[in-house]
Every structure is written in structure tokens, then in C-alpha cells.
Amino acid sequence: MSDDAAGVAALLAHDPQAVLIAEVDGVVVGTLIAGWDGWRCHLYRLAVAPEHRRAGIARALLAAARERFLALGGRRIDAMVDDTNTQAHALYRAADYRSQPSWTRWVHPLGG
């Protein structure tokens, strides 16, 4: 599984600028992975601490990701969003993202 400390460490070793962090008074209150593979711009794992939601932090992280991707020459951003996460759906819609219902994510685990 990549959603663990070893996976995060590998991401940071590969592309530390992909991890966007929002802080308030020196405390991490939000994060977003803004991955670039040289062809596509991918957003993963947008998270904002519950007590800091509805304060523009998620929008600021999305804007920072957009700027990163533009600087890298990206042409389209896609976001992995759980189908049941309706709060995230509203955020992405408000930020002018659109669902692409014709696509389904397929996964194949590598190793243990």
C-alpha cells in the first residue's frame, strides 16, 4: 500500500515539491499532493483539518497546485476524489472542475 509512511517517504524522495502544505501559525492544517508525471497533472489526497475547513485553505491549495502545474507546462489537471465524498465534489465543482463519468479507476497492487 502506498498510503503509509514508506509511500510518503518515497514520494518526498522522488518529488518533494509535489507535497503542498498549508500552515496556520506554524501548524499544518492542510495538504495536497500535486503530482506531475511529465504529461498529466494529478491531484491526490486533498485534506484540511476539520476545525480549519470553510476558510479557503482547500481553494488555496488548489490554486498553488494550478500554479505548479502551469510552471511545469501542464495542460490538464485531474483529481482523484472518492465517489462518496460529496463535500469534496462541491469544492471541486466550485473550483471549476468537472466530473468525468465515462472513466473508472482501475488499480493493480504491486507486491505485498
Order of alpha helices (4+ residues) and beta strands (2+ residues): alpha-beta-beta-beta-alpha-beta-alpha
